[in-house]
Amino acid sequence: MPIFDHSADRAMTKIPAGSTVNVRKLGYGRVSTERQNEAQQRAQLEAAGCSEIFTETVSGGRRDRPGLKQVLNRLQCGDTLVICKLDRLARSLQELLAIASDLDAKGINLQVLEQAIDTTTPTGRLLFQLLGAVGEFEGQLAIERTRASVEHRRSTGGNLGGRPKSYSPEQHRLGQRLKAEGESVSGVARALGISRATAGRMLREPLQTAQ
């Protein structure tokens, strides 16, 4: 399930330069266990000038984070999402970039207090552009490594593996990337060393449900 509710996107407009529209800072804090204290994060967010603060106790590894969905869907064009650290917002670089891309598309800024990131500044925007480039580079390297491994096993007569009982989240992610680049189901299967049937089943499943 997507983190953002896009149902209201058509009604959203960019704020013109020089507009006097009152913009807001909304804070989000997360702790992983009941033993951790969210008071420190809340205090930091209050000190940063957040008019609304959303906190929750949930592991970062869980896909379902209702508090995060709530704050993201409350944000409007021109607002700023404030967090204490990047790992409070996302579980991986890929998820971070996806959230940052959605925020940027909606005209929403991001401020990370402990890591001095603020996308309202040229330096902050440049940093996120660099993170995006690194994420794309890592994805391409992973695809090339997978292809090279399969080719090596094929050339040396190694076992390419039949239909596996399951596939990894990385294989799912790479398969979806290859599909987006125009690769056929058979091509994805060859690149990842899985059967065509498994590749077809994998590509039909939403990325969030990879096992």
Summary of the structure (lengths in Angstrom):
residues: 211
radius of gyration: 20.5
end to end distance: 15.0
largest distance: 68.3
contacts: 568
relative contact order: 0.10
helix: 50%
strand: 11%
